[in-house]
Amino acid sequence: MELGSISRTYDGRVALRFEREFPQAPDTVWQVLTDPQRLREWFPVNADVDLTPGATVRFHLADDDLRRRVLPHGHTTSGTVLVVQTGKILEFMWDSDILHWELTPDGSGGCWLTLTHTTDDEDDAYAHGAGWHAGFEVFEAQLQGRPVDWSPSQRMIELAEHYRGPGA
């Protein structure tokens, strides 16, 4: 699977971008992107997302969630849903970061999924790279109906060496 890329935005922020091609239709991919049960399997923390622009998104670790420790135990953060175009675009804030998901039909029945994670700090963007990459591997397995017989947390650790900033 291809690595994500890092670039600067017009206002000096940092954008971590992933593009993935899937043979499934945009509506099928949208379900993995937004269904709470499926989201829990690949997203780095538990996210309670109401797909209504302006709604609050809550990010937290469940007491029994031993697979991922991206945030300290019990830590909760929030954000706001910014844009929802069902089957096409989902954008929300996570603290001050912006996550923009876009689905584009590929002309053959499948689609491209692009995630742009915009943050203030380049080191922060690199730190998120391995987590999103590992999450996309689980995302792909869900779409293919394959069991996830590996540890996403361990995979994130393995991928971390590929997502090191220039100063690392």
FIBA-476238 format. One record per residue (C-alpha): residue number from 1; x, z, y; residue in three letters. Coordinates in Angstrom, 2 decimals, m for minus. Layout:
BEGIN
<NUM, <X, Z, Y>, "ALA"> ...
This chain:
BEGIN
<1, <0.00, 0.00, 0.00>, "MET"> <2, <1.34, m0.92, 3.44>, "GLU"> <3, <2.56, 1.74, 5.81>, "LEU"> <4, <0.73, 2.44, 9.04>, "GLY"> <5, <2.25, 1.31, 12.32>, "SER"> <6, <2.88, 3.19, 15.56>, "ILE"> <7, <2.57, 1.76, 19.07>, "SER"> <8, <1.94, 2.90, 22.64>, "ARG"> <9, <m1.42, 2.47, 24.33>, "THR"> <10, <m1.92, 1.22, 27.87>, "TYR"> <11, <m2.11, 4.81, 29.14>, "ASP"> <12, <1.03, 6.06, 27.37>, "GLY"> <13, <m0.64, 7.68, 24.38>, "ARG"> <14, <0.45, 6.93, 20.82>, "VAL"> <15, <m1.64, 4.90, 18.37>, "ALA"> <16, <m1.17, 5.19, 14.61>, "LEU"> <17, <m2.86, 2.17, 13.03>, "ARG"> <18, <m3.76, 1.36, 9.45>, "PHE"> <19, <m5.33, m1.90, 8.25>, "GLU"> <20, <m6.68, m2.11, 4.73>, "ARG"> <21, <m8.41, m5.02, 3.01>, "GLU"> <22, <m11.12, m4.27, 0.44>, "PHE"> <23, <m13.05, m6.70, m1.79>, "PRO"> <24, <m16.22, m4.64, m1.24>, "GLN"> <25, <m18.78, m5.44, 1.44>, "ALA"> <26, <m18.67, m3.53, 4.75>, "PRO"> <27, <m21.83, m1.56, 3.83>, "ASP"> <28, <m20.18, m0.28, 0.63>, "THR"> <29, <m17.00, 0.71, 2.47>, "VAL"> <30, <m19.11, 2.37, 5.19>, "TRP"> <31, <m20.61, 4.66, 2.54>, "GLN"> <32, <m17.16, 5.93, 1.50>, "VAL"> <33, <m16.28, 6.33, 5.17>, "LEU"> <34, <m19.39, 8.37, 6.09>, "THR"> <35, <m21.03, 9.92, 3.01>, "ASP"> <36, <m20.28, 13.68, 3.20>, "PRO"> <37, <m19.54, 14.07, m0.52>, "GLN"> <38, <m17.22, 11.04, m0.66>, "ARG"> <39, <m15.64, 11.92, 2.69>, "LEU"> <40, <m14.62, 15.31, 1.33>, "ARG"> <41, <m12.51, 13.64, m1.35>, "GLU"> <42, <m10.27, 11.57, 0.90>, "TRP"> <43, <m10.44, 13.02, 4.44>, "PHE"> <44, <m7.61, 15.52, 5.17>, "PRO"> <45, <m10.02, 18.42, 5.87>, "VAL"> <46, <m13.74, 19.02, 5.47>, "ASN"> <47, <m15.62, 17.27, 8.23>, "ALA"> <48, <m19.25, 17.86, 9.11>, "ASP"> <49, <m20.16, 14.62, 10.85>, "VAL"> <50, <m23.59, 13.90, 12.31>, "ASP"> <51, <m23.62, 10.13, 12.92>, "LEU"> <52, <m25.25, 10.50, 16.33>, "THR"> <53, <m23.26, 9.68, 19.47>, "PRO"> <54, <m22.69, 12.91, 21.39>, "GLY"> <55, <m23.02, 15.09, 18.28>, "ALA"> <56, <m20.40, 17.73, 17.51>, "THR"> <57, <m18.06, 17.17, 14.56>, "VAL"> <58, <m16.67, 20.28, 12.88>, "ARG"> <59, <m13.40, 20.22, 10.92>, "PHE"> <60, <m12.57, 23.10, 8.57>, "HIS"> <61, <m11.08, 24.13, 5.26>, "LEU"> <62, <m13.44, 25.42, 2.61>, "ALA"> <63, <m12.43, 28.69, 0.91>, "ASP"> <64, <m12.03, 26.88, m2.39>, "ASP"> <65, <m10.10, 23.91, m0.99>, "ASP"> <66, <m6.66, 24.35, m2.52>, "LEU"> <67, <m5.69, 20.67, m2.52>, "ARG"> <68, <m5.09, 20.21, 1.18>, "ARG"> <69, <m3.56, 22.64, 3.64>, "ARG"> <70, <m3.31, 20.54, 6.78>, "VAL"> <71, <m4.66, 23.40, 8.92>, "LEU"> <72, <m4.11, 27.14, 8.46>, "PRO"> <73, <m6.68, 28.80, 6.19>, "HIS"> <74, <m9.92, 29.51, 8.07>, "GLY"> <75, <m8.94, 27.36, 11.06>, "HIS"> <76, <m11.82, 25.34, 12.52>, "THR"> <77, <m11.62, 22.64, 15.16>, "THR"> <78, <m14.23, 20.35, 16.62>, "SER"> <79, <m14.77, 17.02, 18.24>, "GLY"> <80, <m17.48, 14.71, 19.44>, "THR"> <81, <m18.97, 11.54, 17.96>, "VAL"> <82, <m18.34, 8.80, 20.52>, "LEU"> <83, <m19.55, 5.54, 18.94>, "VAL"> <84, <m21.60, 4.67, 15.86>, "VAL"> <85, <m22.47, 1.10, 14.96>, "GLN"> <86, <m23.64, 1.46, 11.37>, "THR"> <87, <m21.53, m0.59, 8.98>, "GLY"> <88, <m19.13, m1.59, 11.77>, "LYS"> <89, <m17.65, 1.11, 14.01>, "ILE"> <90, <m17.29, 4.87, 13.89>, "LEU"> <91, <m15.34, 6.66, 16.60>, "GLU"> <92, <m14.99, 10.35, 17.21>, "PHE"> <93, <m12.69, 12.85, 18.83>, "MET"> <94, <m10.80, 15.46, 16.83>, "TRP"> <95, <m9.69, 17.91, 19.47>, "ASP"> <96, <m8.03, 15.52, 21.95>, "SER"> <97, <m7.22, 12.84, 19.34>, "ASP"> <98, <m9.46, 9.80, 18.93>, "ILE"> <99, <m10.19, 8.34, 15.49>, "LEU"> <100, <m11.55, 4.79, 15.68>, "HIS"> <101, <m12.72, 3.19, 12.41>, "TRP"> <102, <m13.69, m0.47, 12.41>, "GLU"> <103, <m15.03, m2.65, 9.60>, "LEU"> <104, <m14.73, m6.43, 9.88>, "THR"> <105, <m16.09, m8.87, 7.26>, "PRO"> <106, <m13.30, m10.98, 5.76>, "ASP"> <107, <m15.43, m14.09, 5.14>, "GLY"> <108, <m15.36, m13.77, 1.34>, "SER"> <109, <m17.72, m10.82, 0.87>, "GLY"> <110, <m15.09, m8.13, 1.41>, "GLY"> <111, <m13.86, m6.54, 4.60>, "CYS"> <112, <m10.99, m5.18, 6.61>, "TRP"> <113, <m10.99, m1.49, 7.53>, "LEU"> <114, <m8.87, m0.53, 10.52>, "THR"> <115, <m8.17, 3.05, 11.51>, "LEU"> <116, <m6.58, 3.70, 14.87>, "THR"> <117, <m5.66, 7.35, 15.38>, "HIS"> <118, <m4.73, 7.89, 19.02>, "THR"> <119, <m2.84, 11.03, 19.97>, "THR"> <120, <m0.65, 12.29, 22.80>, "ASP"> <121, <2.59, 12.85, 20.91>, "ASP"> <122, <4.70, 10.42, 18.86>, "GLU"> <123, <5.87, 13.13, 16.46>, "ASP"> <124, <2.22, 14.10, 15.92>, "ASP"> <125, <1.36, 10.48, 15.08>, "ALA"> <126, <4.17, 10.30, 12.51>, "TYR"> <127, <3.04, 13.62, 11.03>, "ALA"> <128, <m0.47, 12.21, 10.47>, "HIS"> <129, <0.82, 9.01, 8.86>, "GLY"> <130, <1.48, 10.36, 5.38>, "ALA"> <131, <m1.89, 12.16, 5.29>, "GLY"> <132, <m3.91, 9.10, 6.23>, "TRP"> <133, <m1.89, 6.96, 3.82>, "HIS"> <134, <m2.57, 9.36, 0.93>, "ALA"> <135, <m6.22, 9.54, 1.97>, "GLY"> <136, <m6.52, 5.76, 1.88>, "PHE"> <137, <m5.18, 5.76, m1.69>, "GLU"> <138, <m8.06, 8.09, m2.68>, "VAL"> <139, <m10.48, 5.99, m0.59>, "PHE"> <140, <m9.40, 2.87, m2.52>, "GLU"> <141, <m9.77, 4.65, m5.87>, "ALA"> <142, <m13.33, 5.66, m4.94>, "GLN"> <143, <m14.22, 2.06, m4.11>, "LEU"> <144, <m12.77, 0.89, m7.42>, "GLN"> <145, <m14.49, 3.64, m9.40>, "GLY"> <146, <m11.14, 5.00, m10.62>, "ARG"> <147, <m10.62, 8.73, m11.13>, "PRO"> <148, <m8.18, 10.45, m8.82>, "VAL"> <149, <m5.80, 11.89, m11.40>, "ASP"> <150, <m3.09, 12.79, m8.90>, "TRP"> <151, <m2.74, 15.37, m6.19>, "SER"> <152, <m3.44, 13.90, m2.72>, "PRO"> <153, <m1.43, 16.79, m1.22>, "SER"> <154, <1.56, 16.03, m3.43>, "GLN"> <155, <1.24, 12.33, m2.61>, "ARG"> <156, <1.24, 13.19, 1.09>, "MET"> <157, <4.51, 15.09, 0.60>, "ILE"> <158, <6.01, 12.11, m1.26>, "GLU"> <159, <4.99, 9.73, 1.53>, "LEU"> <160, <6.28, 11.96, 4.35>, "ALA"> <161, <9.78, 10.47, 4.18>, "GLU"> <162, <8.29, 7.07, 5.11>, "HIS"> <163, <6.60, 8.56, 8.18>, "TYR"> <164, <9.43, 10.13, 10.07>, "ARG"> <165, <9.82, 9.55, 13.78>, "GLY"> <166, <12.98, 8.20, 15.37>, "PRO"> <167, <14.13, 11.75, 16.19>, "GLY"> <168, <13.60, 13.11, 12.65>, "ALA"> 
